[in-house]
Amino acid sequence: MGVCSSYINEAQDAAQSLLKGINRGLSKLNLPEYIDPTHPPDVYVKHLFGRSALDHHGASLLIEIGELAEEHNLGPHLVLVAANPYRVVFLPYDFPEPFDTTHQELLASDYYPVWAGSSQRLLGELLKAAPHLGIPLASGELPDAVADKINEFEPLFEGDSDAGAESRSAWLVLHEGARLAAKHNVALSLAG
């Protein structure tokens, strides 16, 4: 949670560069400046990140969730995860289209742009993706019992197989990150 906390101490200059790019983009959208908290909120409950067991997912699973969003035209924010799961930021503001922060980071000998999306929009797009992954919602929300089953790789409904269990777990990590970012008014920063 937060931008600066997603960088090691030796890379805080890069964090500040990204924050400047974020705030330039927000200014163009006539949105207030994002101020990264000095001490990000503690979003862990026992060993869970919100309601996610935070299994160690490779970037390929996060990319898969982003590609699902692209394939089903679920919205542009979740698609950002497919473009660069190693560094993307979701801000606690509601805006329709992601923006390029103009900040770039080196990854495997190439520079990649870092984009910013909306955590509120990301959460909405993840909820739209849930049925495509066989994740049942109740009144448009994720029930605690379903989150528990996802963490345990249990079937979610009668006749369910465990074929998509890892994808569902990756979805839950993103869902909880977006939900907690919006709730605590802090950026969700994915960093690989």
C-alpha positions as CSV (number, residue, x, y, z in Angstrom):
1,M,0.0,0.0,0.0
2,G,1.4,3.3,-1.0
3,V,4.0,4.3,-3.6
4,C,7.2,5.0,-1.6
5,S,6.8,1.9,0.5
6,S,6.9,-0.2,-2.7
7,Y,10.5,0.9,-3.3
8,I,13.6,-0.1,-1.4
9,N,15.4,2.7,0.5
10,E,18.0,3.0,-2.2
11,A,15.4,3.6,-4.8
12,Q,13.5,6.4,-3.1
13,D,14.6,8.9,-5.9
14,A,12.6,6.7,-8.3
15,A,9.6,6.7,-6.0
16,Q,9.7,10.6,-5.9
17,S,10.0,10.7,-9.7
18,L,6.9,8.5,-10.0
19,L,5.0,10.6,-7.5
20,K,5.8,13.7,-9.5
21,G,4.5,12.0,-12.7
22,I,1.4,10.9,-10.9
23,N,0.7,14.4,-9.7
24,R,1.3,15.9,-13.1
25,G,-1.3,13.4,-14.5
26,L,-3.8,14.2,-11.7
27,S,-3.4,17.9,-12.3
28,K,-4.4,17.4,-16.0
29,L,-7.5,15.6,-14.8
30,N,-8.3,18.5,-12.4
31,L,-7.9,16.1,-9.4
32,P,-6.2,16.9,-6.2
33,E,-2.5,16.0,-5.6
34,Y,-1.9,12.5,-4.3
35,I,0.1,12.6,-1.0
36,D,1.7,9.3,-0.2
37,P,1.4,8.4,3.5
38,T,4.6,8.4,5.5
39,H,3.2,5.3,7.3
40,P,0.9,3.2,5.0
41,P,-2.1,1.6,6.7
42,D,-1.7,-1.8,8.2
43,V,-4.1,-3.8,6.1
44,Y,-3.2,-7.2,7.4
45,V,-5.6,-9.2,9.6
46,K,-3.6,-12.0,11.2
47,H,-1.7,-13.4,8.2
48,L,-4.2,-12.1,5.5
49,F,-3.8,-9.1,3.2
50,G,-7.4,-8.0,3.8
51,R,-9.1,-11.3,3.0
52,S,-6.3,-12.7,0.7
53,A,-3.7,-15.3,1.7
54,L,-1.4,-13.5,-0.7
55,D,0.0,-16.7,-2.3
56,H,3.1,-15.9,-4.3
57,H,1.8,-15.5,-7.8
58,G,4.0,-15.1,-10.8
59,A,3.5,-12.1,-13.1
60,S,2.0,-14.5,-15.6
61,L,-1.1,-15.0,-13.5
62,L,-1.6,-11.3,-13.0
63,I,-1.2,-10.9,-16.8
64,E,-3.8,-13.5,-17.3
65,I,-6.3,-11.5,-15.3
66,G,-5.5,-8.4,-17.2
67,E,-5.8,-10.2,-20.5
68,L,-9.2,-11.6,-19.4
69,A,-10.3,-8.0,-18.9
70,E,-9.1,-7.0,-22.3
71,E,-10.7,-10.1,-24.0
72,H,-14.1,-9.3,-22.4
73,N,-13.8,-5.5,-22.7
74,L,-14.2,-5.1,-18.9
75,G,-12.5,-1.7,-18.8
76,P,-9.1,-0.1,-19.2
77,H,-7.8,-0.2,-15.6
78,L,-7.5,-3.9,-15.1
79,V,-5.8,-4.2,-18.5
80,L,-2.9,-2.2,-17.1
81,V,-1.9,-5.3,-15.1
82,A,-1.4,-7.2,-18.4
83,A,0.7,-4.4,-19.8
84,N,3.2,-4.2,-16.9
85,P,2.5,-6.3,-13.8
86,Y,5.9,-5.3,-12.4
87,R,5.1,-1.7,-11.8
88,V,1.7,-0.1,-12.0
89,V,-0.1,2.2,-9.6
90,F,-3.9,2.5,-8.8
91,L,-4.8,5.7,-7.1
92,P,-7.7,6.3,-4.7
93,Y,-9.5,8.6,-7.1
94,D,-12.3,7.9,-9.5
95,F,-11.3,8.7,-13.1
96,P,-12.4,7.0,-16.3
97,E,-9.1,6.4,-18.2
98,P,-5.6,5.4,-16.9
99,F,-2.8,7.8,-17.7
100,D,0.9,7.5,-18.4
101,T,2.9,9.0,-15.5
102,T,5.8,9.7,-17.9
103,H,8.0,7.8,-15.3
104,Q,9.8,4.8,-16.8
105,E,11.6,1.9,-15.1
106,L,14.2,-0.5,-16.3
107,L,13.0,-4.1,-16.6
108,A,15.1,-6.8,-18.3
109,S,17.3,-4.2,-20.1
110,D,14.3,-2.2,-21.5
111,Y,12.6,0.8,-20.1
112,Y,8.8,0.6,-19.6
113,P,6.3,3.4,-18.9
114,V,4.5,3.3,-15.5
115,W,0.8,3.9,-15.8
116,A,-1.7,5.0,-13.2
117,G,-5.2,3.8,-12.9
118,S,-8.1,4.3,-10.5
119,S,-8.5,1.8,-7.6
120,Q,-12.2,2.4,-7.6
121,R,-12.5,1.6,-11.3
122,L,-10.1,-1.4,-10.9
123,L,-12.4,-2.8,-8.2
124,G,-15.4,-2.4,-10.4
125,E,-13.6,-4.1,-13.3
126,L,-12.5,-7.0,-11.0
127,L,-16.1,-7.5,-10.0
128,K,-17.1,-7.7,-13.6
129,A,-14.3,-10.3,-14.2
130,A,-15.5,-12.5,-11.3
131,P,-18.2,-14.4,-13.3
132,H,-15.6,-15.2,-16.0
133,L,-13.5,-16.9,-13.3
134,G,-16.5,-18.7,-11.8
135,I,-16.4,-16.5,-8.6
136,P,-19.9,-16.1,-7.2
137,L,-20.8,-12.6,-5.8
138,A,-23.7,-11.7,-3.5
139,S,-25.4,-8.4,-4.4
140,G,-22.3,-7.4,-6.5
141,E,-19.9,-8.0,-3.6
142,L,-17.4,-10.7,-2.7
143,P,-18.7,-12.7,0.4
144,D,-16.2,-13.6,3.1
145,A,-17.1,-17.3,2.7
146,V,-16.1,-17.2,-1.0
147,A,-12.8,-15.4,-0.2
148,D,-12.1,-18.1,2.4
149,K,-12.8,-20.8,-0.2
150,I,-10.5,-19.1,-2.8
151,N,-7.7,-19.0,-0.2
152,E,-8.1,-22.7,0.5
153,F,-8.4,-23.6,-3.2
154,E,-11.8,-25.1,-2.5
155,P,-14.6,-25.5,-5.0
156,L,-16.8,-22.4,-5.1
157,F,-20.0,-24.1,-6.3
158,E,-21.3,-27.6,-7.0
159,G,-19.5,-29.2,-9.9
160,D,-16.6,-26.7,-9.7
161,S,-13.1,-28.0,-10.5
162,D,-9.8,-26.6,-9.2
163,A,-8.7,-25.8,-12.7
164,G,-8.9,-22.0,-12.1
165,A,-7.9,-22.0,-8.5
166,E,-4.6,-20.1,-9.0
167,S,-6.3,-17.5,-11.2
168,R,-9.0,-17.0,-8.6
169,S,-6.3,-16.5,-6.0
170,A,-4.5,-13.9,-8.1
171,W,-7.9,-12.2,-8.7
172,L,-8.4,-12.1,-4.9
173,V,-5.0,-10.4,-4.3
174,L,-6.0,-7.7,-6.8
175,H,-9.5,-7.4,-5.5
176,E,-8.3,-6.9,-1.9
177,G,-5.6,-4.5,-3.0
178,A,-8.1,-2.3,-4.9
179,R,-10.7,-2.6,-2.1
180,L,-8.2,-1.6,0.6
181,A,-6.7,1.2,-1.4
182,A,-10.1,2.8,-1.9
183,K,-11.1,2.2,1.7
184,H,-7.9,3.7,3.1
185,N,-7.5,6.4,0.5
186,V,-4.0,5.2,-0.4
187,A,-2.4,4.0,-3.7
188,L,-2.1,0.4,-4.5
189,S,1.3,-0.1,-6.0
190,L,2.2,-3.3,-7.8
191,A,5.9,-3.9,-7.8
192,G,7.8,-6.9,-9.1
